[in-house]
Structure formats: C-alpha cells, structure tokens
C-alpha cells in the first residue's frame, strides 16, 4: 500500500507538471501521468489527479495547450490517427515475494482521501461555493414567489378600486336624484301650506247668529 505524504512541495508540483506535459505531448493520457507520479511520490493516482486539477494546472494552462498542439503535430507526422492514445508508462511488475505476500482487505480497498491541507481547503471552497449557489437559487425562488404574490395582490386591489369607483358614481347619482325629489317635495308642501292659510282666512270671515230656537244660521255677507 502506498504511503502518501501530508504536503506537496514545489518539487512535487514541478514533477507532476513535467510528467503530465510529457505524456500529453507524446500522445499518452493524463491518467498514465498520474500513475507514474503516484509511484514516484508514493501517492495514489487520485491524489495526483486532484492536485493537478485543483492547483497545478492553473499555472501551466498555456504549456498544456502547447503540449496538445505538439501532440497533434506528432500524430500527423507519424501518420497515426488523431486522438489515438499510446501507453508510455507501465506500472512496475511485482516480484514473486510481493505476489506471494497475503493481501488484507484494507490494502485491497484504499479510500480516496485528500490529506493535503491545500487540497482540503480547495475542496471546502468548492463545497461552500456550491452551497452559496443553492442558497442564492432558493432566495431567487422566494423572491419570484413574493413578486408573483404582490402582483396578484395589486391586481386584486385594482379590481376592488374599480368596483368602488362604480359604487361612488351610483351613490352620487342617487344623491342628485334625492336632492331633486326633496326640492320638489318642499315645493309641493309650500303650496299646500298656502292653500290651508287661504282656507282658514275664508272660514274666519264667515259669521253666524243664533235664532230664537237656539239654532245657528250663517249670516249673509
């Protein structure tokens, strides 16, 4: 079982970069490069691959693109099919003693774990970034839902406002009609009051006298 170190040095990063670029230039795969560096540094190929993608590759992006161009030119020169892979690294063949050595379950299954502090921090940053995206997405959905609720509430208020305006117009029209009816009624009552006064005056002007038998009779005007 390979024993992995706790920290990557500049020499380790340089070895990883040179090995990956060489494999790419010569038509091999990055996985073969990770295997070779892992055997050299007593690390797993997964740890080498994580270190390359998380840290080292960003520093050698231009060199990687140049290596890919050189690989295409080399493939054309050799008359090989573009994109064909060539195995450049062969893992060391175990000796008879190693083959005869019993293998425990722990040795056959080695979980891929990040032991480097920088790698762990990078992974934590990725997780935090994804969590922040999820939080922003939830906030966006909440804002969209709130916006839709406010829009519907605004539409409902507009509808009620229109209904109230119609009712106000009806009330104003009814008030005008009532005012006109009231004025007409007052005119009728004034006329009736005048007729009553005239009738009382006529009655007051009539005189009566009593005859010998005690009966009242209207006197001639």
Backbone torsions as a table, in degrees:
resi	resn	phi	psi	omega
1	UNK	NA	136.4	-177.7
2	UNK	-76.7	136.8	176.3
3	UNK	-99.6	119.5	-176.8
4	UNK	-93.4	144.5	178.5
5	UNK	-81.5	166.7	-176.6
6	UNK	-87.5	-20.1	-174.7
7	UNK	-142.4	148.3	176.0
8	UNK	-93.7	135.3	175.7
9	UNK	-98.8	170.4	177.6
10	UNK	-62.6	-36.4	178.2
11	UNK	-64.6	-38.9	177.5
12	UNK	-63.0	-44.6	178.8
13	UNK	-63.5	-40.2	179.5
14	UNK	-65.4	-41.7	177.5
15	UNK	-62.8	-42.2	179.3
16	UNK	-62.6	-44.5	-179.0
17	UNK	-65.6	-46.4	-178.9
18	UNK	-63.4	-39.0	-179.0
19	UNK	-68.1	-43.9	179.6
20	UNK	-64.0	-45.0	179.8
21	UNK	-63.0	-38.4	179.2
22	UNK	-65.7	-43.4	179.6
23	UNK	-63.8	-40.7	179.8
24	UNK	-65.6	-44.5	-179.7
25	UNK	-60.5	-37.9	-173.9
26	UNK	-92.7	8.0	172.3
27	UNK	90.2	10.5	178.3
28	UNK	-89.8	-171.2	-178.9
29	UNK	-109.7	158.6	177.0
30	UNK	-66.1	-29.7	178.4
31	UNK	-62.2	-39.3	176.8
32	UNK	-63.4	-37.4	178.6
33	UNK	-65.6	-40.8	179.1
34	UNK	-63.7	-37.7	178.2
35	UNK	-64.2	-43.3	-178.5
36	UNK	-65.0	-45.8	179.4
37	UNK	-66.4	-35.8	178.0
38	UNK	-62.0	-41.3	176.6
39	UNK	-67.1	-33.3	-178.3
40	UNK	-72.6	-37.5	-175.0
41	UNK	-104.9	6.1	-178.0
42	UNK	58.5	46.1	176.3
43	UNK	-125.3	166.0	174.4
44	UNK	-79.9	154.2	178.0
45	UNK	-64.3	-30.5	178.6
46	UNK	-65.3	-40.7	178.5
47	UNK	-65.4	-39.5	177.7
48	UNK	-65.3	-41.4	178.7
49	UNK	-64.1	-40.9	178.7
50	UNK	-64.6	-42.1	179.4
51	UNK	-63.1	-38.8	-179.7
52	UNK	-65.9	-48.6	-175.9
53	UNK	-73.4	-32.4	-175.0
54	UNK	-86.5	-31.1	-171.9
55	UNK	-127.2	-57.4	-166.1
56	UNK	-73.1	-39.3	-172.7
57	UNK	-59.1	-36.3	-178.5
58	UNK	-61.4	-26.7	-178.8
59	UNK	-85.0	-15.3	-175.4
60	UNK	-125.6	30.4	-177.1
61	UNK	-63.7	-45.7	179.4
62	UNK	-64.2	-41.7	178.7
63	UNK	-64.0	-35.2	178.5
64	UNK	-66.4	-43.3	177.4
65	UNK	-62.4	-39.8	178.2
66	UNK	-65.4	-40.0	178.6
67	UNK	-63.3	-37.4	178.3
68	UNK	-66.0	-40.3	176.7
69	UNK	-63.7	-41.9	178.1
70	UNK	-63.5	-34.7	177.5
71	UNK	-65.0	-41.8	178.1
72	UNK	-62.9	-44.2	179.4
73	UNK	-62.9	-39.6	179.9
74	UNK	-66.2	-40.3	179.1
75	UNK	-63.8	-40.3	178.3
76	UNK	-65.5	-41.3	-178.7
77	UNK	-65.0	-36.3	-179.8
78	UNK	-84.7	-4.8	179.3
79	UNK	70.9	25.2	-178.9
80	UNK	-94.6	162.6	179.4
81	UNK	-70.7	134.4	-178.5
82	UNK	-63.5	134.1	178.9
83	UNK	89.4	-0.9	-180.0
84	UNK	-72.9	134.9	-176.5
85	UNK	-95.6	147.4	178.2
86	UNK	-127.9	129.0	-179.6
87	UNK	-77.6	110.1	-179.1
88	UNK	-98.8	-21.2	-176.8
89	UNK	-121.1	130.9	179.3
90	UNK	-117.5	122.4	-179.5
91	UNK	-59.5	148.3	-179.3
92	UNK	-62.2	138.0	179.7
93	UNK	-76.0	126.5	-179.2
94	UNK	-65.2	147.3	178.2
95	UNK	-77.3	172.0	179.3
96	UNK	-64.2	-36.6	179.0
97	UNK	-65.6	-40.4	178.7
98	UNK	-66.7	-36.7	178.6
99	UNK	-68.9	-33.1	-179.4
100	UNK	-79.6	-15.6	-178.4
101	UNK	-70.1	129.8	179.3
102	UNK	-64.7	141.0	-178.5
103	UNK	-106.8	124.8	179.4
104	UNK	-83.2	164.6	178.8
105	UNK	-62.9	-34.3	-179.6
106	UNK	-66.4	-34.4	-179.7
107	UNK	-75.3	-32.3	-179.3
108	UNK	-74.2	-27.0	178.9
109	UNK	-122.6	109.5	177.8
110	UNK	-115.5	107.1	-179.9
111	UNK	-63.1	142.2	178.1
112	UNK	-76.7	116.0	-178.1
113	UNK	-130.6	145.0	178.3
114	UNK	-93.3	115.2	-178.0
115	UNK	-102.9	-17.3	-178.8
116	UNK	-77.7	136.2	-178.5
117	UNK	-62.7	-41.0	178.9
118	UNK	-63.0	-40.8	-179.7
119	UNK	-66.2	-40.0	179.3
120	UNK	-63.7	-41.5	178.0
121	UNK	-63.7	-40.2	179.1
122	UNK	-63.3	-41.9	178.7
123	UNK	-65.3	-39.6	177.3
124	UNK	-63.0	-39.1	178.6
125	UNK	-63.2	-40.3	179.1
126	UNK	-63.3	-43.9	-179.6
127	UNK	-63.9	-43.2	178.5
128	UNK	-63.0	-38.9	179.0
129	UNK	-64.4	-43.8	179.2
130	UNK	-64.8	-38.6	178.4
131	UNK	-66.1	-37.4	178.3
132	UNK	-66.1	-37.6	177.1
133	UNK	-63.1	-42.3	178.4
134	UNK	-62.4	-41.7	179.6
135	UNK	-64.5	-41.5	179.3
136	UNK	-65.3	-38.3	179.1
137	UNK	-63.9	-42.5	178.0
138	UNK	-62.4	-42.1	178.6
139	UNK	-63.7	-38.5	178.9
140	UNK	-63.5	-43.6	178.5
141	UNK	-63.5	-39.5	179.2
142	UNK	-65.2	-41.9	179.1
143	UNK	-65.9	-39.3	177.7
144	UNK	-63.3	-42.2	179.1
145	UNK	-64.9	-42.9	178.9
146	UNK	-64.7	-39.7	178.5
147	UNK	-63.3	-40.8	179.2
148	UNK	-65.7	-39.8	178.4
149	UNK	-64.3	-42.7	178.7
150	UNK	-65.3	-37.2	178.3
151	UNK	-63.4	-44.7	179.4
152	UNK	-65.0	-39.8	178.2
153	UNK	-64.1	-38.7	177.9
154	UNK	-64.4	-41.4	177.7
155	UNK	-63.2	-39.5	180.0
156	UNK	-66.4	-40.6	178.4
157	UNK	-65.2	-38.5	176.7
158	UNK	-62.0	-42.6	-179.1
159	UNK	-63.6	-44.3	179.4
160	UNK	-65.6	-36.4	178.5
161	UNK	-63.3	-41.4	177.6
162	UNK	-63.7	-40.9	178.1
163	UNK	-63.4	-41.1	179.0
164	UNK	-65.6	-37.8	177.7
165	UNK	-62.3	-40.9	178.3
166	UNK	-63.8	-41.6	179.2
167	UNK	-65.9	-37.9	178.3
168	UNK	-63.8	-41.3	178.5
169	UNK	-63.0	-40.2	178.3
170	UNK	-64.9	-42.3	179.7
171	UNK	-64.5	-39.4	178.1
172	UNK	-64.0	-41.4	178.2
173	UNK	-64.4	-41.2	178.6
174	UNK	-65.6	-37.7	179.3
175	UNK	-64.6	-39.3	178.0
176	UNK	-63.5	-42.9	179.4
177	UNK	-63.7	-42.6	179.6
178	UNK	-63.6	-40.3	179.0
179	UNK	-62.4	-42.6	179.0
180	UNK	-65.5	-42.6	178.5
181	UNK	-64.1	-36.9	179.7
182	UNK	-65.4	-43.4	179.4
183	UNK	-63.8	-39.7	177.6
184	UNK	-63.7	-42.8	179.1
185	UNK	-62.4	-40.3	179.6
186	UNK	-64.3	-38.2	176.9
187	UNK	-62.6	-43.0	179.4
188	UNK	-62.7	-42.2	-179.4
189	UNK	-65.9	-38.4	178.3
190	UNK	-63.9	-41.5	178.2
191	UNK	-64.4	-42.4	-179.8
192	UNK	-63.7	-37.5	-179.7
193	UNK	-65.0	-38.7	178.6
194	UNK	-64.9	-41.5	177.4
195	UNK	-60.9	-38.4	-179.7
196	UNK	-66.3	-40.3	179.6
197	UNK	-65.1	-42.9	177.7
198	UNK	-61.4	-40.0	-178.8
199	UNK	-65.8	-38.5	179.0
200	UNK	-65.8	-39.2	179.4
201	UNK	-63.1	-39.7	178.9
202	UNK	-64.2	-40.4	-178.8
203	UNK	-68.6	-37.9	-179.7
204	UNK	-66.1	-28.0	-178.2
205	UNK	-77.2	-17.8	-179.1
206	UNK	-81.6	134.4	179.8
207	UNK	-118.6	153.5	-179.4
208	UNK	-127.9	158.3	174.7
209	UNK	-137.9	155.5	-177.2
210	UNK	-100.2	134.1	178.3
211	UNK	-87.3	-174.4	-177.5
212	UNK	-65.7	-27.7	-178.7
213	UNK	-85.6	1.0	179.5
214	UNK	86.6	13.2	178.8
215	UNK	-94.8	145.7	178.3
216	UNK	-91.6	139.7	175.7
217	UNK	-136.4	145.9	-176.8
218	UNK	-76.2	131.9	179.1
219	UNK	-84.7	147.4	178.6
220	UNK	-68.4	143.4	179.0
221	UNK	-78.4	NA	NA
